[in-house]
Amino acid sequence: MPSRRSSIYSSCTAIVFLLLSLPPPSTSAATWAVHAQPARLVNGSPVLFQVKTPAHLQSLNGTWLGHQFPFTFDAKTKTWFALAGISLETTPGGYALELTGQKSSAREDEKALTFTRNFTIARGKYPRIKVNLNVESKFTEPTPEQVKQIEEGQQIKKDYLNRVTPDRQWSAQFLAPANAAISDVFASERIFNGKTSSPHLGLDFRVPSGTPVEAMNDGTVLLARPLYFEGNFVVLDHGQGLLTLYLHLSEFKVREGDRVKRGQEVGLSGGTGRATGPHLHVAVRWQGTYLDPAQLMKLRLP
């Protein structure tokens, strides 16, 4: 009969063999780390997503509030990051960020890696300030010829402002386009000549005409032309659907197609278009959604 020691040895050998023959354990959700900045998400706010994945990936893509976008890998921190946003119309509640990564594995069944993380969106506490403004009647009661100009401007914005270019051009912090006090904030109510208009979808800087206006980050000049309501209008494409818009300029300093760096002069402030006086109106759009510029400038970006 075999000895007790040999039986124990045989059993141990069998267990080791069994463990070695098993496939590697599947990736668990606990090995993903997904963070959002700011910590409290609200409607109308930009959001920086940062992700650490359980395995080396060739690419990572996200789906959020119906929008799809790629992530960029930061080799220093071994973290994937992407800028996204939340529309002003988003109802408070829970929403899913869906992640899909592509691995470099040779096995077809091991290439895809997916994960979902839910985030809570609260209602933003924007000041409900009714601003009564008086503008020329052509902006509230336009003639048929002016209506045609308005429609042409609307078509131009429809053609250009929803474009999503694949490559990210922005890097690090978004800076204020002018060193000046804020005269009107995002989401305030506007009343022109006694008629309620849409919410204020940007940030106004109190600057005199002729003040240099600087690019908030690196990008390409998507638009540099006069429009009916916007006046002299510059739009910078920062890539992946992120745009910054500069309105009511008195003078252009760039042309469409120019590549610009953060802090580069793109124009001079003024009061062209539907404006009650000289100031700088700046707006931010992400894949067709207007976001609060003040919150974008607060984000700590890679």
C-alpha positions as CSV (number, residue, x, y, z in Angstrom):
1,M,0.0,0.0,0.0
2,P,1.2,3.5,-0.7
3,S,2.4,5.5,2.3
4,R,0.4,8.4,3.7
5,R,3.2,10.7,2.7
6,S,3.1,9.6,-0.9
7,S,-0.7,9.9,-1.1
8,I,-0.5,13.5,0.2
9,Y,2.3,14.2,-2.4
10,S,0.2,12.8,-5.2
11,S,-2.8,14.9,-4.2
12,C,-0.7,18.1,-4.1
13,T,0.8,17.3,-7.4
14,A,-2.7,16.8,-8.9
15,I,-3.9,20.1,-7.5
16,V,-0.9,22.0,-8.8
17,F,-1.4,20.5,-12.3
18,L,-5.1,21.4,-12.2
19,L,-4.4,25.0,-11.3
20,L,-1.7,25.3,-14.0
21,S,-4.1,24.0,-16.6
22,L,-6.9,26.5,-15.8
23,P,-7.2,29.7,-17.9
24,P,-6.2,32.9,-16.3
25,P,-8.9,34.5,-14.1
26,S,-11.2,36.9,-15.9
27,T,-10.8,40.7,-15.3
28,S,-13.0,41.9,-12.5
29,A,-14.7,45.2,-12.3
30,A,-12.7,46.0,-9.2
31,T,-9.6,46.4,-11.4
32,W,-11.0,49.3,-13.3
33,A,-10.6,52.9,-11.8
34,V,-12.9,55.5,-13.3
35,H,-13.0,59.1,-12.0
36,A,-14.7,62.3,-13.1
37,Q,-13.8,65.9,-12.6
38,P,-15.5,67.9,-11.2
39,A,-16.6,65.5,-8.5
40,R,-20.1,66.8,-8.6
41,L,-21.5,66.7,-12.1
42,V,-24.2,69.1,-13.1
43,N,-26.1,70.0,-16.3
44,G,-24.3,72.4,-18.5
45,S,-20.9,71.4,-17.2
46,P,-17.8,70.0,-18.9
47,V,-16.4,66.8,-17.4
48,L,-12.9,65.2,-17.5
49,F,-13.0,61.4,-17.4
50,Q,-9.9,59.6,-16.2
51,V,-9.6,55.8,-16.5
52,K,-7.1,53.2,-15.4
53,T,-7.7,49.9,-17.1
54,P,-6.9,46.4,-15.9
55,A,-4.8,45.6,-19.0
56,H,-2.7,47.3,-21.6
57,L,-4.9,48.7,-24.3
58,Q,-4.3,49.9,-27.9
59,S,-7.3,52.2,-27.7
60,L,-10.2,53.2,-25.4
61,N,-13.5,54.8,-26.5
62,G,-16.4,56.1,-24.4
63,T,-20.1,56.5,-24.9
64,W,-21.8,59.2,-22.7
65,L,-25.2,60.8,-23.0
66,G,-25.5,59.6,-26.6
67,H,-22.1,60.9,-27.6
68,Q,-19.1,58.8,-28.6
69,F,-15.5,59.9,-28.2
70,P,-12.0,58.5,-27.9
71,F,-9.7,58.6,-24.9
72,T,-6.0,59.7,-24.9
73,F,-3.4,57.7,-23.0
74,D,-1.1,59.6,-20.6
75,A,2.1,57.5,-20.4
76,K,3.4,59.3,-17.3
77,T,0.4,58.4,-15.1
78,K,-0.7,55.3,-17.2
79,T,-4.2,56.8,-17.3
80,W,-6.6,57.3,-20.2
81,F,-8.4,60.7,-20.3
82,A,-11.1,62.5,-22.3
83,L,-13.1,65.7,-22.2
84,A,-16.9,65.4,-22.5
85,G,-19.9,67.4,-21.4
86,I,-23.4,67.5,-20.1
87,S,-26.1,69.6,-21.9
88,L,-28.0,72.3,-20.0
89,E,-31.2,70.3,-20.8
90,T,-30.0,67.1,-19.2
91,T,-32.5,65.9,-16.5
92,P,-30.9,65.2,-13.1
93,G,-30.4,61.4,-12.5
94,G,-28.1,58.5,-13.1
95,Y,-26.3,58.1,-16.4
96,A,-23.8,55.5,-17.6
97,L,-20.4,56.0,-19.1
98,E,-19.7,53.0,-21.3
99,L,-16.1,52.1,-22.1
100,T,-14.8,49.8,-24.8
101,G,-11.1,49.1,-25.0
102,Q,-9.1,47.2,-27.7
103,K,-6.3,45.0,-26.5
104,S,-3.2,44.0,-28.5
105,S,-3.8,40.3,-27.9
106,A,-3.5,38.0,-30.9
107,R,-6.6,36.0,-29.8
108,E,-9.7,37.5,-31.3
109,D,-11.8,36.6,-28.3
110,E,-9.5,38.6,-25.9
111,K,-9.3,41.8,-27.9
112,A,-12.3,43.7,-26.6
113,L,-12.6,44.9,-23.0
114,T,-15.7,46.6,-21.7
115,F,-16.8,48.4,-18.6
116,T,-19.7,50.6,-17.4
117,R,-19.7,53.1,-14.6
118,N,-22.7,55.1,-13.5
119,F,-22.5,58.7,-12.6
120,T,-25.1,61.0,-10.9
121,I,-25.9,64.3,-12.6
122,A,-27.4,67.0,-10.3
123,R,-29.1,70.2,-11.3
124,G,-26.7,73.1,-11.7
125,K,-27.2,76.1,-9.4
126,Y,-27.1,78.8,-12.0
127,P,-28.1,82.4,-11.1
128,R,-31.6,83.1,-12.5
129,I,-30.9,86.7,-13.4
130,K,-33.2,88.4,-15.9
131,V,-31.1,90.8,-17.9
132,N,-33.2,93.5,-19.7
133,L,-31.3,94.6,-22.7
134,N,-32.1,97.1,-25.4
135,V,-30.8,96.4,-28.9
136,E,-31.5,97.7,-32.4
137,S,-34.9,96.7,-33.7
138,K,-33.3,94.8,-36.6
139,F,-32.4,92.1,-34.1
140,T,-35.9,91.7,-32.7
141,E,-38.0,92.7,-35.7
142,P,-35.9,92.0,-38.8
143,T,-37.0,92.9,-42.3
144,P,-37.4,90.1,-45.0
145,E,-33.9,90.8,-46.2
146,Q,-32.5,90.6,-42.7
147,V,-34.4,87.4,-42.1
148,K,-32.5,86.0,-45.2
149,Q,-29.2,87.0,-43.6
150,I,-30.2,85.4,-40.3
151,E,-31.1,82.2,-42.1
152,E,-27.8,82.2,-44.0
153,G,-25.9,82.6,-40.7
154,Q,-27.9,79.8,-39.1
155,Q,-27.0,77.5,-42.0
156,I,-23.3,78.4,-41.7
157,K,-23.4,77.5,-37.9
158,K,-25.3,74.3,-38.7
159,D,-22.6,73.3,-41.2
160,Y,-19.6,74.2,-39.1
161,L,-20.4,74.0,-35.4
162,N,-21.4,70.4,-35.3
163,R,-18.2,69.1,-36.9
164,V,-16.2,66.6,-34.9
165,T,-12.5,66.3,-36.0
166,P,-10.8,63.1,-34.8
167,D,-7.5,64.5,-33.4
168,R,-7.2,66.3,-30.0
169,Q,-5.4,69.6,-30.3
170,W,-5.9,71.1,-26.9
171,S,-3.3,70.5,-24.1
172,A,-3.4,71.3,-20.4
173,Q,-5.4,74.2,-19.0
174,F,-7.9,76.4,-20.9
175,L,-7.1,80.0,-20.2
176,A,-9.3,83.1,-20.0
177,P,-9.4,84.9,-23.4
178,A,-9.0,88.3,-21.7
179,N,-7.9,89.6,-18.3
180,A,-11.1,91.3,-17.3
181,A,-14.1,91.0,-15.0
182,I,-17.1,88.9,-15.9
183,S,-20.2,90.9,-16.7
184,D,-22.7,88.1,-17.5
185,V,-22.6,84.4,-16.7
186,F,-23.6,81.1,-18.3
187,A,-27.4,80.2,-18.3
188,S,-28.7,83.6,-17.2
189,E,-32.1,84.6,-18.8
190,R,-32.0,87.3,-21.5
191,I,-34.8,89.7,-22.4
192,F,-34.2,91.8,-25.5
193,N,-36.5,94.8,-26.0
194,G,-39.1,93.2,-23.6
195,K,-39.0,89.8,-25.3
196,T,-37.5,86.7,-23.6
197,S,-34.7,85.1,-25.5
198,S,-32.8,81.8,-25.0
199,P,-30.6,81.4,-22.0
200,H,-27.1,83.0,-22.1
201,L,-25.0,80.2,-23.4
202,G,-21.6,81.7,-22.7
203,L,-19.5,84.1,-20.6
204,D,-19.2,87.9,-21.1
205,F,-16.1,89.8,-20.3
206,R,-16.3,93.5,-19.5
207,V,-13.7,94.9,-21.9
208,P,-13.5,98.1,-24.0
209,S,-13.4,97.9,-27.8
210,G,-10.0,97.0,-29.2
211,T,-9.0,94.7,-26.3
212,P,-6.8,91.7,-27.5
213,V,-8.7,88.4,-27.5
214,E,-6.6,85.3,-26.9
215,A,-7.1,81.7,-27.9
216,M,-8.1,79.7,-24.8
217,N,-6.1,76.7,-26.0
218,D,-4.4,75.2,-29.1
219,G,-6.6,74.7,-32.1
220,T,-7.4,75.4,-35.7
221,V,-9.5,78.4,-36.9
222,L,-12.8,76.9,-38.1
223,L,-14.6,80.2,-38.7
224,A,-13.5,83.8,-39.0
225,R,-16.3,85.8,-40.6
226,P,-19.1,88.2,-39.7
227,L,-22.6,86.8,-38.9
228,Y,-25.8,88.6,-38.2
229,F,-26.2,88.1,-34.5
230,E,-22.6,87.1,-33.6
231,G,-21.0,90.0,-35.4
232,N,-17.3,89.3,-36.2
233,F,-17.1,85.7,-35.2
234,V,-14.1,83.4,-34.6
235,V,-14.5,79.7,-33.8
236,L,-11.5,77.5,-32.8
237,D,-11.6,73.8,-33.3
238,H,-9.7,72.0,-30.5
239,G,-10.4,68.6,-31.8
240,Q,-12.9,65.8,-31.0
241,G,-15.9,68.1,-31.1
242,L,-14.6,70.7,-28.7
243,L,-14.9,74.3,-29.9
244,T,-14.4,77.8,-28.4
245,L,-16.4,80.7,-29.8
246,Y,-15.5,84.4,-29.7
247,L,-18.2,86.9,-30.6
248,H,-18.8,90.6,-31.3
249,L,-15.1,91.3,-32.4
250,S,-14.1,94.6,-33.9
251,E,-11.2,93.1,-35.9
252,F,-10.0,89.6,-37.0
253,K,-6.4,88.6,-36.3
254,V,-6.6,85.1,-37.8
255,R,-8.0,83.5,-41.0
256,E,-9.9,80.3,-41.4
257,G,-7.6,77.3,-41.5
258,D,-4.9,78.9,-39.3
259,R,-3.3,76.9,-36.6
260,V,-3.1,78.8,-33.3
261,K,-1.5,78.3,-29.9
262,R,-3.0,78.9,-26.5
263,G,-2.7,82.6,-25.7
264,Q,-2.3,83.7,-29.3
265,E,-4.3,86.8,-30.4
266,V,-7.3,85.9,-32.5
267,G,-9.0,89.2,-32.7
268,L,-9.9,92.5,-30.9
269,S,-13.0,92.9,-28.8
270,G,-15.9,95.1,-30.0
271,G,-19.7,95.5,-30.2
272,T,-20.6,94.1,-33.6
273,G,-23.7,92.0,-34.1
274,R,-26.5,91.8,-31.4
275,A,-24.6,93.6,-28.6
276,T,-25.6,96.4,-26.3
277,G,-22.1,97.7,-26.2
278,P,-18.4,96.7,-26.4
279,H,-17.7,93.4,-24.6
280,L,-16.4,89.9,-25.3
281,H,-18.8,86.9,-25.4
282,V,-17.1,83.5,-25.2
283,A,-18.9,80.2,-25.6
284,V,-17.8,76.5,-25.5
285,R,-19.4,73.7,-27.5
286,W,-18.7,70.0,-27.2
287,Q,-20.3,67.8,-30.0
288,G,-23.1,70.3,-30.4
289,T,-23.7,71.0,-26.7
290,Y,-23.0,74.3,-25.1
291,L,-21.0,74.1,-21.8
292,D,-20.1,76.6,-19.1
293,P,-16.7,78.2,-20.1
294,A,-16.1,79.2,-16.4
295,Q,-16.2,75.5,-15.4
296,L,-13.9,74.5,-18.3
297,M,-11.3,76.9,-17.1
298,K,-11.4,75.4,-13.6
299,L,-10.7,71.8,-14.7
300,R,-7.2,70.5,-13.9
301,L,-6.3,69.0,-17.3
302,P,-3.4,66.7,-18.3
